[in-house]
Amino acid sequence: MKLHRNARTTPAARARLVQRVIHEGWTHAEVAEGSGISVRTVAKWVRRYRHGGTAALEDRSSRPGAPRHQTPAAVVARIRHLRETKQWPAWRISRQLDCPRSTVSRWLQRLGLGRPARAPRPPVVRYERATPGELLHVDIKPLGRFRQAGHRAHGDRQRHSRGVGWEYAHVAIDDHSRLSYVEVLPDQTGAQCAAFLDRAVGWFAAQGVTCQRVMSDNGSGYVSRVFAEHCQALALRHLRTRPYTPRTNGKAERFIQTLQREWAYARPYATSQARRRALRPWLRYYNQGRPHASLNYHPPITRLRCAA
């Protein structure tokens, strides 16, 4: 027990003054004068002793008693039960228990249940093919065409390139080496996707990479008959991702992020034609000079040299 530094009495001193009053016949005034305390204090300790014995002479907690408006323990237990078992939100619990929503919210915070438990996310499955050409990822990113620089460059949101339309960056990236091939095409039809695949496979072959499989999402161009026919003609096995699961084709998705940040939106181009002209130099840098984190900060072309 930690006593206050200015305390006049201790449990032992209280026992002595009680002994003098009850067993030795001293008056409250005499004990108070001898101990240097008030008569009221002597009476308090004598009263406590008579009600609770020696244990009552110890210091009590200064915590106030439970207020009349405190939420009953049974209601708190029901709040916990409904949150943990049924995952109900605060408003529904408050209506079920007929108590204010603010009360339910405060108790959920105190119980550590402020947010409903969610099912854990599926573990991240990372994979990499053993050799170049085993798997080619393909995807498409729409890009708006423009005749003049946008508001990011000149700051005037009233100046638009209306009616110019869209163009589409078709990308192909090798799973093992991250070597990439990109073309900006006017549409994303099946015929355009198939023609791009022909040129991409030819480009990789020129780099010494023989493509065996191609992975795409379920876009209309990739599920078309003409795309399937070209895959068959190129002796490529076509793999498609599960619907609404873009992470399966994650290398293409991640490459598109880099493509946007470091090429498409890296600087204010005067026109979309100027942006297209900047693609070839950037792609050459990406394949031959840009450090890649997943390749121990070496450019993708080094994987081909190692494979050779």
Secondary structure in CASP SS format (residue, H / E / C, confidence):
PFRMAT SS
TARGET T0000
AUTHOR 0000-0000-0000
METHOD secondary structure of the structure
MODEL  1
M C 1.00
K C 1.00
L C 1.00
H C 1.00
R C 1.00
N C 1.00
A C 1.00
R C 1.00
T C 1.00
T C 1.00
P H 1.00
A H 1.00
A H 1.00
R H 1.00
A H 1.00
R H 1.00
L H 1.00
V H 1.00
Q H 1.00
R H 1.00
V H 1.00
I H 1.00
H C 1.00
E C 1.00
G C 1.00
W C 1.00
T C 1.00
H H 1.00
A H 1.00
E H 1.00
V H 1.00
A H 1.00
E H 1.00
G H 1.00
S H 1.00
G C 1.00
I C 1.00
S C 1.00
V H 1.00
R H 1.00
T H 1.00
V H 1.00
A H 1.00
K H 1.00
W H 1.00
V H 1.00
R H 1.00
R H 1.00
Y H 1.00
R H 1.00
H H 1.00
G H 1.00
G H 1.00
T H 1.00
A H 1.00
A H 1.00
L H 1.00
E C 1.00
D C 1.00
R C 1.00
S C 1.00
S C 1.00
R C 1.00
P C 1.00
G C 1.00
A C 1.00
P C 1.00
R C 1.00
H C 1.00
Q C 1.00
T C 1.00
P C 1.00
A H 1.00
A H 1.00
V H 1.00
V H 1.00
A H 1.00
R H 1.00
I H 1.00
R H 1.00
H H 1.00
L H 1.00
R H 1.00
E H 1.00
T H 1.00
K H 1.00
Q C 1.00
W C 1.00
P C 1.00
A H 1.00
W H 1.00
R H 1.00
I H 1.00
S H 1.00
R H 1.00
Q H 1.00
L H 1.00
D C 1.00
C C 1.00
P C 1.00
R H 1.00
S H 1.00
T H 1.00
V H 1.00
S H 1.00
R H 1.00
W H 1.00
L H 1.00
Q H 1.00
R H 1.00
L C 1.00
G C 1.00
L C 1.00
G C 1.00
R C 1.00
P C 1.00
A C 1.00
R C 1.00
A C 1.00
P C 1.00
R C 1.00
P C 1.00
P C 1.00
V C 1.00
V C 1.00
R C 1.00
Y C 1.00
E C 1.00
R C 1.00
A C 1.00
T C 1.00
P C 1.00
G C 1.00
E C 1.00
L C 1.00
L E 1.00
H E 1.00
V E 1.00
D E 1.00
I E 1.00
K E 1.00
P E 1.00
L E 1.00
G E 1.00
R C 1.00
F C 1.00
R C 1.00
Q C 1.00
A C 1.00
G C 1.00
H H 1.00
R H 1.00
A H 1.00
H H 1.00
G C 1.00
D C 1.00
R C 1.00
Q C 1.00
R C 1.00
H C 1.00
S C 1.00
R C 1.00
G C 1.00
V C 1.00
G C 1.00
W E 1.00
E E 1.00
Y E 1.00
A E 1.00
H E 1.00
V E 1.00
A E 1.00
I E 1.00
D E 1.00
D C 1.00
H C 1.00
S C 1.00
R C 1.00
L C 1.00
S E 1.00
Y E 1.00
V E 1.00
E E 1.00
V E 1.00
L E 1.00
P C 1.00
D C 1.00
Q C 1.00
T C 1.00
G H 1.00
A H 1.00
Q H 1.00
C H 1.00
A H 1.00
A H 1.00
F H 1.00
L H 1.00
D H 1.00
R H 1.00
A H 1.00
V H 1.00
G H 1.00
W H 1.00
F H 1.00
A H 1.00
A H 1.00
Q C 1.00
G C 1.00
V C 1.00
T C 1.00
C C 1.00
Q C 1.00
R E 1.00
V E 1.00
M E 1.00
S E 1.00
D C 1.00
N C 1.00
G C 1.00
S C 1.00
G C 1.00
Y C 1.00
V C 1.00
S C 1.00
R H 1.00
V H 1.00
F H 1.00
A H 1.00
E H 1.00
H H 1.00
C H 1.00
Q H 1.00
A H 1.00
L C 1.00
A C 1.00
L C 1.00
R E 1.00
H E 1.00
L E 1.00
R E 1.00
T C 1.00
R C 1.00
P C 1.00
Y C 1.00
T C 1.00
P H 1.00
R H 1.00
T H 1.00
N H 1.00
G H 1.00
K H 1.00
A H 1.00
E H 1.00
R H 1.00
F H 1.00
I H 1.00
Q H 1.00
T H 1.00
L H 1.00
Q H 1.00
R H 1.00
E H 1.00
W H 1.00
A H 1.00
Y C 1.00
A C 1.00
R C 1.00
P C 1.00
Y C 1.00
A C 1.00
T C 1.00
S H 1.00
Q H 1.00
A H 1.00
R H 1.00
R H 1.00
R H 1.00
A C 1.00
L H 1.00
R H 1.00
P H 1.00
W H 1.00
L H 1.00
R H 1.00
Y H 1.00
Y H 1.00
N H 1.00
Q H 1.00
G C 1.00
R C 1.00
P C 1.00
H E 1.00
A H 1.00
S H 1.00
L H 1.00
N C 1.00
Y C 1.00
H E 1.00
P C 1.00
P C 1.00
I H 1.00
T H 1.00
R H 1.00
L H 1.00
R H 1.00
C H 1.00
A H 1.00
A C 1.00
END
